[in-house]
Amino acid sequence: MTALPFAVRLGNDLVHVEDVARSIGAFGQRYLRRVYAPAELGTCWSAADGWSVDRLAARFAAKEAVIKALRPTGGVDHRSIEVRQAADGAPHVHLTGAIAARAAELGLADSSLSLSHDGAYATAVFLAVTAPDAPCSQHGHIQTLHPVEHQRNDQ
Amino acid sequence: MTMHEQIRDVLARHGKLTRGIDEFVDGESLYSAGLTSHACVNVMLALEDEFDIEFPERMLKRSTFDSIGNLAAALGDLLEPVG
C-alpha cells in the first residue's frame, strides 16, 4: 500500500433545534453574541421572520464539528469558527484565533463543510485535509488514507 | 449556598442531565450523563450570571465542564483575588 500525501480528519455534530430556541429565550442577546459571529447573526435574522433557529442550530453544529475534527488541546471561542457561504450557497468555515492556530499546526490544506436541518434537528459534517504528518492530539486520531488493493479476477 | 451548591443548581437547571444532580459525585463525568456541547454554553452563561464572572477562551474546552469538581476548580481560579 502507498500512503497518500495527506491525512483527513472528520467531525460531525447534531443539535436539537429547540435547545437553541430555549437558549435564546433564557439568555437572549448574551447567548447569541457569545456563540455566533456578527455576520452569522446577520445571516440568520430577518425582520419578517425573526431568528432562523434551525440555521443557528446548524451553525452551532458546524462549530462543534470543526472542534471535533481538529481536536484543539486548549480552549476555543465559538465565534472564532465562523460559517460563511459562497456565492453559490456552499458553506465553508473561516477560522481565527486559537482554532486557526491549531489548523495551521495540523497543516490544514483544504476542508469541506456540509450543513443540514430538518424539523427538530440540525447537523453538520466537517472534513479537513491536513498534512500527512500532522501531530495526533491526546484524544484525536488521524487516519491516513490508503488506496484499496484490489485483487484482479479477470484472468 | 456554597460554590458547589450553586454549581449543582445551575447544572440542574441547564445541564439536561439524565439523572438528578444529587446523584453525582464531584469527579463524575457529566458528559457521560447527557451533558451536550450546546448545554455547556447554557451552563457557562448561567455560571457567569451566578458568579458575575466571564469564562476566558482558555477555559472554553471540554475538560472544564466535564465534572462538578472541574467547574469548581475553574471558578476558584476566576474568583481568586488578583495580587
gemmi code that builds the backbone of each chain (N, CA, C; Angstrom):
import gemmi

chains = {
    "A": [
        ("MET", (0.836, -1.189, 0.000), (0.000, 0.000, 0.000), (0.879, 1.249, 0.000)),
        ("THR", (0.421, 2.276, -0.673), (1.149, 3.541, -0.727), (0.365, 4.607, 0.024)),
        ("ALA", (1.013, 5.260, 0.976), (0.337, 6.307, 1.738), (0.124, 7.534, 0.861)),
        ("LEU", (-1.054, 8.105, 0.935), (-1.327, 9.332, 0.185), (-0.643, 10.511, 0.881)),
        ("PRO", (-0.347, 11.556, 0.143), (0.399, 12.681, 0.736), (-0.476, 13.640, 1.534)),
        ("PHE", (-1.450, 13.123, 2.222), (-2.276, 13.956, 3.083), (-2.986, 13.057, 4.096)),
        ("ALA", (-3.568, 13.669, 5.097), (-4.388, 12.943, 6.063), (-5.753, 13.625, 6.112)),
        ("VAL", (-6.742, 12.927, 6.562), (-8.057, 13.537, 6.698), (-8.541, 13.410, 8.134)),
        ("ARG", (-9.291, 14.398, 8.552), (-9.938, 14.389, 9.857), (-11.396, 14.719, 9.635)),
        ("LEU", (-12.253, 14.057, 10.374), (-13.688, 14.224, 10.185), (-14.343, 14.565, 11.517)),
        ("GLY", (-15.259, 15.520, 11.489), (-16.031, 15.848, 12.680), (-17.488, 16.025, 12.311)),
        ("ASN", (-18.365, 15.658, 13.195), (-19.791, 15.917, 12.948), (-20.463, 16.282, 14.267)),
        ("ASP", (-21.640, 16.840, 14.182), (-22.382, 17.180, 15.392), (-23.871, 17.278, 15.068)),
        ("LEU", (-24.662, 17.000, 16.058), (-26.116, 17.033, 15.930), (-26.665, 17.935, 17.029)),
        ("VAL", (-27.520, 18.862, 16.666), (-28.078, 19.809, 17.640), (-29.597, 19.757, 17.593)),
        ("HIS", (-30.194, 19.754, 18.769), (-31.646, 19.822, 18.877), (-32.049, 21.289, 18.678)),
        ("VAL", (-32.794, 21.570, 17.642), (-33.137, 22.955, 17.304), (-33.834, 23.653, 18.475)),
        ("GLU", (-34.653, 22.928, 19.181), (-35.388, 23.513, 20.294), (-34.441, 24.001, 21.395)),
        ("ASP", (-33.291, 23.346, 21.527), (-32.314, 23.787, 22.534), (-31.824, 25.199, 22.239)),
        ("VAL", (-31.643, 25.491, 20.955), (-31.200, 26.836, 20.573), (-32.301, 27.852, 20.881)),
        ("ALA", (-33.534, 27.482, 20.569), (-34.654, 28.382, 20.877), (-34.732, 28.646, 22.389)),
        ("ARG", (-34.522, 27.602, 23.173), (-34.565, 27.765, 24.640), (-33.437, 28.671, 25.127)),
        ("SER", (-32.272, 28.529, 24.525), (-31.138, 29.372, 24.938), (-31.399, 30.837, 24.620)),
        ("ILE", (-31.995, 31.090, 23.460), (-32.346, 32.477, 23.115), (-33.374, 33.001, 24.120)),
        ("GLY", (-34.323, 32.140, 24.476), (-35.335, 32.549, 25.454), (-34.744, 32.818, 26.821)),
        ("ALA", (-33.761, 31.994, 27.215), (-33.196, 32.118, 28.563), (-32.156, 33.225, 28.663)),
        ("PHE", (-31.321, 33.364, 27.625), (-30.175, 34.283, 27.722), (-30.191, 35.393, 26.674)),
        ("GLY", (-31.073, 35.299, 25.694), (-31.235, 36.373, 24.717), (-29.961, 36.727, 23.974)),
        ("GLN", (-29.689, 38.022, 23.905), (-28.544, 38.525, 23.149), (-27.208, 38.011, 23.700)),
        ("ARG", (-27.157, 37.758, 24.998), (-25.895, 37.249, 25.556), (-25.520, 35.935, 24.916)),
        ("TYR", (-26.498, 35.041, 24.759), (-26.249, 33.754, 24.099), (-25.834, 33.985, 22.648)),
        ("LEU", (-26.590, 34.788, 21.943), (-26.328, 34.990, 20.515), (-24.956, 35.609, 20.280)),
        ("ARG", (-24.623, 36.638, 21.045), (-23.375, 37.363, 20.816), (-22.160, 36.619, 21.364)),
        ("ARG", (-22.384, 35.630, 22.220), (-21.276, 34.851, 22.782), (-20.924, 33.661, 21.912)),
        ("VAL", (-21.870, 33.216, 21.095), (-21.673, 31.974, 20.332), (-21.435, 32.236, 18.847)),
        ("TYR", (-22.131, 33.220, 18.286), (-22.122, 33.402, 16.834), (-21.390, 34.684, 16.445)),
        ("ALA", (-20.689, 34.620, 15.312), (-20.028, 35.807, 14.772), (-21.096, 36.777, 14.264)),
        ("PRO", (-20.795, 38.068, 14.267), (-21.796, 39.054, 13.819), (-22.391, 38.745, 12.453)),
        ("ALA", (-21.552, 38.305, 11.512), (-22.070, 38.002, 10.169), (-23.030, 36.818, 10.193)),
        ("GLU", (-22.762, 35.855, 11.072), (-23.671, 34.703, 11.184), (-25.029, 35.156, 11.718)),
        ("LEU", (-24.985, 36.072, 12.670), (-26.252, 36.573, 13.208), (-27.033, 37.311, 12.120)),
        ("GLY", (-26.303, 38.035, 11.275), (-26.968, 38.727, 10.184), (-27.612, 37.761, 9.202)),
        ("THR", (-26.932, 36.636, 8.951), (-27.443, 35.630, 8.026), (-28.700, 34.954, 8.569)),
        ("CYS", (-28.772, 34.830, 9.879), (-29.841, 34.041, 10.495), (-30.988, 34.904, 11.026)),
        ("TRP", (-31.000, 36.158, 10.665), (-32.057, 37.055, 11.138), (-32.764, 37.705, 9.958)),
        ("SER", (-34.069, 37.802, 10.046), (-34.801, 38.611, 9.075), (-35.883, 39.371, 9.831)),
        ("ALA", (-36.128, 40.573, 9.376), (-37.135, 41.398, 10.049), (-38.509, 40.749, 9.966)),
        ("ALA", (-38.747, 40.037, 8.890), (-40.066, 39.421, 8.702), (-40.269, 38.200, 9.597)),
        ("ASP", (-39.219, 37.391, 9.730), (-39.382, 36.103, 10.425), (-38.629, 36.011, 11.743)),
        ("GLY", (-37.802, 37.019, 12.056), (-37.023, 36.935, 13.293), (-35.859, 35.973, 13.132)),
        ("TRP", (-35.477, 35.324, 14.213), (-34.337, 34.407, 14.180), (-34.695, 33.115, 13.470)),
        ("SER", (-33.827, 32.696, 12.572), (-33.948, 31.373, 11.951), (-33.237, 30.390, 12.870)),
        ("VAL", (-33.997, 29.821, 13.779), (-33.384, 28.986, 14.817), (-32.748, 27.741, 14.220)),
        ("ASP", (-33.339, 27.186, 13.178), (-32.741, 25.989, 12.583), (-31.397, 26.303, 11.917)),
        ("ARG", (-31.270, 27.474, 11.341), (-29.983, 27.844, 10.734), (-28.936, 28.123, 11.806)),
        ("LEU", (-29.356, 28.737, 12.904), (-28.432, 28.928, 14.023), (-27.973, 27.573, 14.564)),
        ("ALA", (-28.905, 26.647, 14.683), (-28.561, 25.312, 15.200), (-27.564, 24.625, 14.276)),
        ("ALA", (-27.760, 24.763, 12.971), (-26.826, 24.155, 12.014), (-25.437, 24.776, 12.156)),
        ("ARG", (-25.388, 26.057, 12.409), (-24.094, 26.721, 12.579), (-23.417, 26.297, 13.883)),
        ("PHE", (-24.206, 26.114, 14.928), (-23.600, 25.607, 16.162), (-23.032, 24.206, 15.916)),
        ("ALA", (-23.785, 23.383, 15.208), (-23.298, 22.036, 14.893), (-21.997, 22.108, 14.091)),
        ("ALA", (-21.896, 23.076, 13.181), (-20.675, 23.234, 12.385), (-19.487, 23.574, 13.272)),
        ("LYS", (-19.702, 24.470, 14.234), (-18.608, 24.857, 15.128), (-18.105, 23.646, 15.912)),
        ("GLU", (-19.022, 22.846, 16.405), (-18.622, 21.663, 17.160), (-17.980, 20.616, 16.257)),
        ("ALA", (-18.461, 20.505, 15.019), (-17.863, 19.554, 14.080), (-16.409, 19.921, 13.798)),
        ("VAL", (-16.138, 21.214, 13.674), (-14.758, 21.677, 13.448), (-13.886, 21.337, 14.660)),
        ("ILE", (-14.415, 21.581, 15.849), (-13.653, 21.272, 17.068), (-13.359, 19.777, 17.153)),
        ("LYS", (-14.353, 18.970, 16.811), (-14.145, 17.514, 16.870), (-13.108, 17.060, 15.846)),
        ("ALA", (-13.099, 17.693, 14.698), (-12.159, 17.287, 13.650), (-10.731, 17.728, 13.967)),
        ("LEU", (-10.583, 18.943, 14.465), (-9.237, 19.496, 14.667), (-8.687, 19.223, 16.066)),
        ("ARG", (-9.554, 18.875, 17.008), (-9.134, 18.467, 18.349), (-8.121, 19.421, 18.986)),
        ("PRO", (-8.484, 20.673, 19.163), (-7.556, 21.585, 19.839), (-7.369, 21.165, 21.292)),
        ("THR", (-6.183, 21.372, 21.818), (-5.937, 20.983, 23.206), (-6.337, 22.091, 24.174)),
        ("GLY", (-6.404, 23.330, 23.682), (-6.792, 24.448, 24.534), (-8.236, 24.845, 24.294)),
        ("GLY", (-8.622, 25.968, 24.875), (-9.994, 26.435, 24.723), (-10.242, 27.085, 23.377)),
        ("VAL", (-11.504, 27.102, 22.981), (-11.897, 27.703, 21.700), (-13.162, 28.536, 21.893)),
        ("ASP", (-13.100, 29.777, 21.464), (-14.277, 30.643, 21.445), (-15.097, 30.286, 20.216)),
        ("HIS", (-16.372, 29.977, 20.417), (-17.214, 29.564, 19.279), (-17.230, 30.602, 18.157)),
        ("ARG", (-17.088, 31.870, 18.518), (-17.136, 32.922, 17.497), (-15.936, 32.880, 16.562)),
        ("SER", (-14.887, 32.181, 16.972), (-13.698, 32.096, 16.111), (-13.868, 31.053, 15.005)),
        ("ILE", (-14.979, 30.341, 15.020), (-15.319, 29.410, 13.937), (-16.574, 29.970, 13.281)),
        ("GLU", (-16.372, 30.628, 12.162), (-17.493, 31.325, 11.518), (-17.906, 30.608, 10.243)),
        ("VAL", (-19.185, 30.316, 10.141), (-19.712, 29.707, 8.915), (-20.029, 30.822, 7.925)),
        ("ARG", (-19.448, 30.685, 6.740), (-19.724, 31.628, 5.661), (-20.288, 30.870, 4.471)),
        ("GLN", (-20.898, 31.607, 3.595), (-21.468, 30.977, 2.410), (-20.869, 31.587, 1.153)),
        ("ALA", (-20.507, 30.727, 0.197), (-20.021, 31.194, -1.100), (-21.210, 31.710, -1.913)),
        ("ALA", (-20.881, 32.323, -3.033), (-21.940, 32.895, -3.881), (-22.944, 31.836, -4.323)),
        ("ASP", (-22.459, 30.605, -4.466), (-23.373, 29.534, -4.894), (-24.116, 28.893, -3.717)),
        ("GLY", (-23.914, 29.447, -2.528), (-24.625, 28.946, -1.352), (-23.877, 27.902, -0.560)),
        ("ALA", (-22.758, 27.413, -1.103), (-21.996, 26.373, -0.399), (-21.374, 26.941, 0.870)),
        ("PRO", (-21.553, 26.270, 2.007), (-20.977, 26.785, 3.253), (-19.504, 26.398, 3.404)),
        ("HIS", (-18.757, 27.238, 4.087), (-17.390, 26.911, 4.460), (-17.095, 27.620, 5.776)),
        ("VAL", (-15.980, 27.276, 6.402), (-15.663, 27.910, 7.679), (-14.488, 28.864, 7.527)),
        ("HIS", (-14.548, 29.933, 8.289), (-13.449, 30.895, 8.398), (-12.978, 30.844, 9.847)),
        ("LEU", (-11.704, 30.505, 10.031), (-11.172, 30.302, 11.380), (-10.270, 31.456, 11.785)),
        ("THR", (-10.372, 31.837, 13.054), (-9.491, 32.856, 13.614), (-9.034, 32.390, 15.005)),
        ("GLY", (-8.082, 33.095, 15.567), (-7.664, 32.836, 16.950), (-7.048, 31.470, 17.160)),
        ("ALA", (-7.356, 30.866, 18.303), (-6.711, 29.617, 18.710), (-7.026, 28.464, 17.761)),
        ("ILE", (-8.225, 28.425, 17.235), (-8.569, 27.312, 16.335), (-7.861, 27.471, 14.989)),
        ("ALA", (-7.625, 28.711, 14.565), (-6.848, 28.933, 13.343), (-5.405, 28.489, 13.556)),
        ("ALA", (-4.879, 28.751, 14.749), (-3.517, 28.321, 15.061), (-3.430, 26.798, 15.065)),
        ("ARG", (-4.461, 26.154, 15.589), (-4.497, 24.684, 15.579), (-4.543, 24.152, 14.139)),
        ("ALA", (-5.336, 24.793, 13.309), (-5.426, 24.376, 11.909), (-4.064, 24.511, 11.229)),
        ("ALA", (-3.373, 25.591, 11.526), (-2.046, 25.788, 10.939), (-1.072, 24.730, 11.444)),
        ("GLU", (-1.193, 24.407, 12.729), (-0.326, 23.379, 13.313), (-0.506, 22.042, 12.602)),
        ("LEU", (-1.750, 21.749, 12.250), (-2.049, 20.484, 11.570), (-1.736, 20.537, 10.081)),
        ("GLY", (-1.445, 21.729, 9.561), (-1.216, 21.856, 8.126), (-2.504, 21.730, 7.331)),
        ("LEU", (-3.550, 22.352, 7.822), (-4.841, 22.274, 7.131), (-4.704, 22.854, 5.724)),
        ("ALA", (-4.956, 22.023, 4.730), (-4.785, 22.448, 3.334), (-6.115, 22.687, 2.644)),
        ("ASP", (-7.128, 21.965, 3.075), (-8.436, 22.103, 2.439), (-9.487, 21.578, 3.413)),
        ("SER", (-10.709, 21.978, 3.205), (-11.778, 21.486, 4.073), (-13.098, 21.544, 3.337)),
        ("SER", (-14.052, 20.828, 3.863), (-15.389, 20.829, 3.280), (-16.400, 20.782, 4.417)),
        ("LEU", (-17.451, 21.547, 4.278), (-18.480, 21.619, 5.318), (-19.844, 21.336, 4.708)),
        ("SER", (-20.619, 20.517, 5.388), (-21.987, 20.246, 4.951), (-22.929, 20.503, 6.121)),
        ("LEU", (-23.985, 21.256, 5.880), (-24.991, 21.570, 6.901), (-26.337, 21.014, 6.480)),
        ("SER", (-27.130, 20.604, 7.455), (-28.480, 20.156, 7.136), (-29.384, 20.365, 8.342)),
        ("HIS", (-30.625, 20.688, 8.095), (-31.591, 20.743, 9.190), (-32.956, 20.311, 8.674)),
        ("ASP", (-33.652, 19.593, 9.534), (-34.979, 19.111, 9.165), (-35.777, 18.935, 10.454)),
        ("GLY", (-36.765, 19.753, 10.624), (-37.610, 19.621, 11.803), (-36.863, 19.882, 13.090)),
        ("ALA", (-36.791, 18.870, 13.938), (-36.263, 19.060, 15.284), (-34.750, 19.115, 15.356)),
        ("TYR", (-34.064, 18.692, 14.309), (-32.608, 18.553, 14.418), (-31.865, 19.270, 13.307)),
        ("ALA", (-30.652, 19.704, 13.642), (-29.721, 20.270, 12.666), (-28.404, 19.530, 12.831)),
        ("THR", (-27.713, 19.344, 11.722), (-26.470, 18.588, 11.774), (-25.428, 19.222, 10.861)),
        ("ALA", (-24.167, 18.920, 11.137), (-23.078, 19.402, 10.300), (-21.983, 18.351, 10.253)),
        ("VAL", (-21.329, 18.277, 9.104), (-20.166, 17.402, 8.920), (-19.033, 18.264, 8.380)),
        ("PHE", (-17.857, 18.142, 9.001), (-16.690, 18.910, 8.577), (-15.559, 17.943, 8.244)),
        ("LEU", (-15.031, 18.056, 7.053), (-13.914, 17.234, 6.604), (-12.693, 18.128, 6.429)),
        ("ALA", (-11.605, 17.742, 7.071), (-10.368, 18.525, 6.991), (-9.283, 17.696, 6.318)),
        ("VAL", (-8.599, 18.294, 5.365), (-7.449, 17.669, 4.723), (-6.209, 18.333, 5.302)),
        ("THR", (-5.367, 17.536, 5.930), (-4.198, 18.084, 6.628), (-2.918, 17.452, 6.108)),
        ("ALA", (-1.812, 17.953, 6.616), (-0.519, 17.373, 6.278), (-0.464, 15.929, 6.778)),
        ("PRO", (0.263, 15.067, 6.081), (0.265, 13.641, 6.456), (0.905, 13.371, 7.797)),
        ("ASP", (1.810, 14.244, 8.225), (2.500, 14.005, 9.490), (1.968, 14.907, 10.598)),
        ("ALA", (0.699, 15.347, 10.438), (0.110, 16.218, 11.462), (0.074, 15.485, 12.788)),
        ("PRO", (0.444, 16.187, 13.876), (0.503, 15.518, 15.178), (-0.873, 15.124, 15.689)),
        ("CYS", (-0.960, 13.939, 16.259), (-2.211, 13.488, 16.875), (-2.354, 14.153, 18.227)),
        ("SER", (-3.558, 14.560, 18.576), (-3.819, 15.066, 19.916), (-4.047, 13.878, 20.826)),
        ("GLN", (-4.158, 14.164, 22.096), (-4.323, 13.080, 23.070), (-5.552, 12.239, 22.781)),
        ("HIS", (-6.610, 12.909, 22.354), (-7.858, 12.185, 22.142), (-8.135, 11.950, 20.666)),
        ("GLY", (-7.356, 12.571, 19.825), (-7.662, 12.508, 18.401), (-7.024, 11.321, 17.715)),
        ("HIS", (-7.351, 11.192, 16.460), (-6.788, 10.125, 15.676), (-6.763, 10.580, 14.237)),
        ("ILE", (-5.632, 10.411, 13.609), (-5.536, 10.763, 12.196), (-5.528, 9.478, 11.394)),
        ("GLN", (-6.400, 9.414, 10.459), (-6.449, 8.247, 9.598), (-5.832, 8.616, 8.259)),
        ("THR", (-4.706, 8.005, 7.952), (-4.110, 8.224, 6.644), (-4.786, 7.285, 5.652)),
        ("LEU", (-5.266, 7.863, 4.579), (-5.976, 7.047, 3.604), (-4.997, 6.240, 2.768)),
        ("HIS", (-5.356, 5.057, 2.533), (-4.562, 4.205, 1.651), (-5.476, 3.701, 0.544)),
        ("PRO", (-4.988, 3.647, -0.684), (-5.813, 3.095, -1.750), (-6.055, 1.611, -1.511)),
        ("VAL", (-7.250, 1.188, -1.808), (-7.597, -0.215, -1.613), (-6.915, -1.054, -2.695)),
        ("GLU", (-6.275, -2.120, -2.256), (-5.646, -3.003, -3.219), (-6.659, -4.043, -3.680)),
        ("HIS", (-6.991, -4.001, -4.942), (-7.989, -4.925, -5.485), (-7.295, -6.136, -6.095)),
        ("GLN", (-7.875, -7.253, -5.859), (-7.404, -8.478, -6.493), (-8.008, -8.567, -7.876)),
        ("ARG", (-7.202, -8.764, -8.834), (-7.741, -8.884, -10.186), (-8.288, -10.295, -10.389)),
        ("ASN", (-9.526, -10.368, -10.812), (-10.181, -11.661, -11.011), (-10.564, -11.884, -12.474)),
        ("ASP", (-9.945, -11.149, -13.345), (-10.360, -11.222, -14.738), (-9.456, -12.129, -15.569)),
        ("GLN", (-8.733, -12.991, -14.890), (-7.846, -13.874, -15.668), (-8.545, -15.181, -15.998)),
    ],
    "B": [
        ("MET", (-25.678, 29.576, 49.947), (-25.237, 28.370, 49.244), (-23.729, 28.386, 49.054)),
        ("THR", (-23.128, 27.213, 49.129), (-21.701, 27.114, 48.812), (-21.505, 27.126, 47.299)),
        ("MET", (-20.245, 27.292, 46.853), (-19.969, 27.289, 45.418), (-20.439, 25.978, 44.775)),
        ("HIS", (-20.165, 24.867, 45.427), (-20.567, 23.580, 44.866), (-22.085, 23.481, 44.743)),
        ("GLU", (-22.782, 24.021, 45.732), (-24.257, 24.000, 45.668), (-24.761, 24.885, 44.534)),
        ("GLN", (-24.109, 26.020, 44.321), (-24.501, 26.904, 43.214), (-24.251, 26.227, 41.863)),
        ("ILE", (-23.114, 25.544, 41.755), (-22.812, 24.822, 40.508), (-23.860, 23.735, 40.273)),
        ("ARG", (-24.182, 23.013, 41.300), (-25.177, 21.947, 41.160), (-26.544, 22.518, 40.772)),
        ("ASP", (-26.877, 23.648, 41.312), (-28.157, 24.282, 40.970), (-28.184, 24.680, 39.495)),
        ("VAL", (-27.088, 25.259, 39.021), (-27.007, 25.644, 37.598), (-27.088, 24.406, 36.714)),
        ("LEU", (-26.368, 23.359, 37.077), (-26.395, 22.130, 36.272), (-27.790, 21.504, 36.258)),
        ("ALA", (-28.478, 21.570, 37.373), (-29.837, 21.019, 37.433), (-30.775, 21.781, 36.502)),
        ("ARG", (-30.546, 23.092, 36.383), (-31.430, 23.919, 35.548), (-31.045, 23.889, 34.073)),
        ("HIS", (-29.762, 23.753, 33.766), (-29.316, 23.934, 32.374), (-28.531, 22.758, 31.793)),
        ("GLY", (-28.198, 21.767, 32.588), (-27.317, 20.703, 32.112), (-27.977, 19.620, 31.278)),
        ("LYS", (-29.293, 19.539, 31.300), (-30.016, 18.488, 30.572), (-29.462, 17.090, 30.923)),
        ("LEU", (-29.163, 16.902, 32.179), (-28.574, 15.635, 32.606), (-29.639, 14.552, 32.720)),
        ("THR", (-29.216, 13.335, 32.553), (-30.160, 12.227, 32.545), (-30.514, 11.745, 33.946)),
        ("ARG", (-29.800, 12.257, 34.945), (-30.077, 11.875, 36.331), (-30.154, 13.122, 37.194)),
        ("GLY", (-30.744, 12.952, 38.353), (-30.827, 14.066, 39.292), (-29.435, 14.501, 39.741)),
        ("ILE", (-29.264, 15.801, 39.924), (-27.935, 16.334, 40.230), (-27.416, 15.812, 41.572)),
        ("ASP", (-28.312, 15.470, 42.480), (-27.869, 14.978, 43.786), (-27.199, 13.604, 43.695)),
        ("GLU", (-27.376, 12.937, 42.558), (-26.782, 11.613, 42.394), (-25.321, 11.665, 41.957)),
        ("PHE", (-24.836, 12.861, 41.614), (-23.475, 12.971, 41.096), (-22.473, 13.256, 42.207)),
        ("VAL", (-21.332, 12.566, 42.108), (-20.206, 12.955, 42.958), (-19.383, 13.975, 42.169)),
        ("ASP", (-18.540, 14.718, 42.856), (-17.862, 15.851, 42.228), (-16.986, 15.472, 41.034)),
        ("GLY", (-16.388, 14.288, 41.062), (-15.472, 13.921, 39.993), (-16.108, 13.168, 38.847)),
        ("GLU", (-17.390, 12.951, 38.913), (-18.074, 12.124, 37.909), (-18.254, 12.877, 36.589)),
        ("SER", (-18.095, 12.168, 35.470), (-18.218, 12.800, 34.155), (-19.662, 13.204, 33.868)),
        ("LEU", (-19.828, 14.483, 33.578), (-21.155, 14.986, 33.226), (-21.510, 14.636, 31.784)),
        ("TYR", (-20.484, 14.540, 30.931), (-20.749, 14.168, 29.537), (-21.325, 12.755, 29.451)),
        ("SER", (-20.878, 11.907, 30.361), (-21.392, 10.540, 30.363), (-22.847, 10.494, 30.819)),
        ("ALA", (-23.309, 11.582, 31.388), (-24.687, 11.641, 31.895), (-25.538, 12.616, 31.085)),
        ("GLY", (-25.168, 12.824, 29.825), (-26.049, 13.564, 28.936), (-25.702, 15.010, 28.672)),
        ("LEU", (-24.655, 15.536, 29.308), (-24.285, 16.935, 29.044), (-23.823, 17.076, 27.598)),
        ("THR", (-24.460, 17.940, 26.849), (-24.091, 18.164, 25.446), (-23.241, 19.425, 25.320)),
        ("SER", (-22.623, 19.567, 24.161), (-21.813, 20.759, 23.923), (-22.678, 22.016, 23.954)),
        ("HIS", (-23.911, 21.896, 23.469), (-24.779, 23.072, 23.496), (-25.239, 23.384, 24.920)),
        ("ALA", (-25.505, 22.353, 25.700), (-25.884, 22.585, 27.098), (-24.738, 23.231, 27.868)),
        ("CYS", (-23.506, 22.928, 27.466), (-22.340, 23.553, 28.114), (-22.398, 25.071, 27.996)),
        ("VAL", (-22.857, 25.561, 26.850), (-22.952, 27.002, 26.660), (-23.941, 27.594, 27.669)),
        ("ASN", (-25.062, 26.927, 27.840), (-26.042, 27.419, 28.809), (-25.491, 27.386, 30.237)),
        ("VAL", (-24.783, 26.308, 30.546), (-24.174, 26.198, 31.871), (-23.163, 27.328, 32.069)),
        ("MET", (-22.371, 27.575, 31.034), (-21.376, 28.655, 31.115), (-22.058, 30.010, 31.358)),
        ("LEU", (-23.079, 30.312, 30.572), (-23.754, 31.608, 30.717), (-24.421, 31.732, 32.088)),
        ("ALA", (-25.024, 30.657, 32.553), (-25.690, 30.699, 33.860), (-24.675, 30.861, 34.998)),
        ("LEU", (-23.532, 30.203, 34.875), (-22.492, 30.356, 35.901), (-21.922, 31.777, 35.884)),
        ("GLU", (-21.799, 32.347, 34.693), (-21.318, 33.729, 34.601), (-22.298, 34.676, 35.298)),
        ("ASP", (-23.580, 34.428, 35.127), (-24.584, 35.242, 35.823), (-24.486, 35.040, 37.329)),
        ("GLU", (-24.357, 33.788, 37.713), (-24.371, 33.429, 39.133), (-23.184, 34.029, 39.891)),
        ("PHE", (-22.006, 34.001, 39.247), (-20.780, 34.417, 39.945), (-20.237, 35.766, 39.455)),
        ("ASP", (-20.941, 36.365, 38.500), (-20.514, 37.660, 37.960), (-19.078, 37.591, 37.432)),
        ("ILE", (-18.844, 36.593, 36.634), (-17.514, 36.416, 36.022), (-17.718, 36.176, 34.524)),
        ("GLU", (-16.603, 36.072, 33.781), (-16.671, 35.670, 32.382), (-15.590, 34.632, 32.130)),
        ("PHE", (-15.999, 33.517, 31.571), (-15.037, 32.469, 31.253), (-14.142, 32.945, 30.106)),
        ("PRO", (-12.828, 32.959, 30.304), (-11.925, 33.317, 29.200), (-11.810, 32.155, 28.219)),
        ("GLU", (-11.317, 32.467, 27.015), (-11.239, 31.443, 25.967), (-10.450, 30.219, 26.409)),
        ("ARG", (-9.397, 30.424, 27.207), (-8.560, 29.282, 27.597), (-9.356, 28.238, 28.383)),
        ("MET", (-10.470, 28.659, 28.974), (-11.285, 27.708, 29.747), (-12.439, 27.124, 28.941)),
        ("LEU", (-12.612, 27.584, 27.716), (-13.746, 27.104, 26.909), (-13.362, 25.821, 26.201)),
        ("LYS", (-13.182, 24.798, 27.000), (-12.812, 23.490, 26.469), (-13.581, 22.418, 27.236)),
        ("ARG", (-13.611, 21.268, 26.627), (-14.434, 20.177, 27.133), (-14.134, 19.838, 28.591)),
        ("SER", (-12.848, 19.803, 28.946), (-12.485, 19.338, 30.281), (-13.000, 20.261, 31.383)),
        ("THR", (-13.136, 21.551, 31.095), (-13.621, 22.493, 32.111), (-15.003, 22.104, 32.607)),
        ("PHE", (-15.822, 21.568, 31.699), (-17.222, 21.291, 32.019), (-17.476, 19.814, 32.293)),
        ("ASP", (-16.416, 19.031, 32.391), (-16.579, 17.587, 32.468), (-17.077, 17.095, 33.821)),
        ("SER", (-16.898, 17.878, 34.859), (-17.336, 17.426, 36.181), (-17.599, 18.630, 37.081)),
        ("ILE", (-18.324, 18.385, 38.143), (-18.569, 19.448, 39.130), (-17.240, 19.913, 39.722)),
        ("GLY", (-16.349, 18.968, 39.952), (-15.047, 19.315, 40.514), (-14.238, 20.210, 39.578)),
        ("ASN", (-14.268, 19.893, 38.282), (-13.535, 20.726, 37.316), (-14.126, 22.128, 37.229)),
        ("LEU", (-15.452, 22.212, 37.264), (-16.093, 23.526, 37.222), (-15.734, 24.338, 38.473)),
        ("ALA", (-15.718, 23.670, 39.620), (-15.364, 24.365, 40.864), (-13.930, 24.871, 40.807)),
        ("ALA", (-13.037, 24.061, 40.220), (-11.637, 24.479, 40.102), (-11.514, 25.689, 39.178)),
        ("ALA", (-12.255, 25.665, 38.075), (-12.200, 26.784, 37.133), (-12.744, 28.056, 37.776)),
        ("LEU", (-13.858, 27.931, 38.477), (-14.448, 29.099, 39.127), (-13.532, 29.614, 40.241)),
        ("GLY", (-12.923, 28.680, 40.968), (-11.988, 29.082, 42.013), (-10.845, 29.893, 41.438)),
        ("ASP", (-10.394, 29.486, 40.253), (-9.322, 30.214, 39.571), (-9.787, 31.619, 39.182)),
        ("LEU", (-11.000, 31.722, 38.673), (-11.514, 33.019, 38.214), (-11.858, 33.953, 39.369)),
        ("LEU", (-12.247, 33.370, 40.487), (-12.685, 34.186, 41.623), (-11.542, 34.540, 42.565)),
        ("GLU", (-10.391, 33.940, 42.328), (-9.247, 34.190, 43.200), (-8.822, 35.653, 43.088)),
        ("PRO", (-8.652, 36.322, 44.202), (-8.240, 37.729, 44.154), (-6.903, 37.894, 43.446)),
        ("VAL", (-6.828, 38.886, 42.580), (-5.581, 39.148, 41.864), (-4.608, 39.862, 42.794)),
        ("GLY", (-3.325, 39.477, 42.699), (-2.301, 40.114, 43.528), (-2.192, 39.421, 44.836)),
    ],
}
model = gemmi.Model(1)
for chain_id, residues in chains.items():
    chain = gemmi.Chain(chain_id)
    for i, (resn, *xyz) in enumerate(residues, 1):
        res = gemmi.Residue()
        res.name, res.seqid = resn, gemmi.SeqId(i, " ")
        for name, pos in zip(("N", "CA", "C"), xyz):
            atom = gemmi.Atom()
            atom.name, atom.element = name, gemmi.Element(name[0])
            atom.pos, atom.b_iso = gemmi.Position(*pos), 0.0
            res.add_atom(atom)
        chain.add_residue(res)
    model.add_chain(chain)
structure = gemmi.Structure()
structure.add_model(model)
structure.setup_entities()
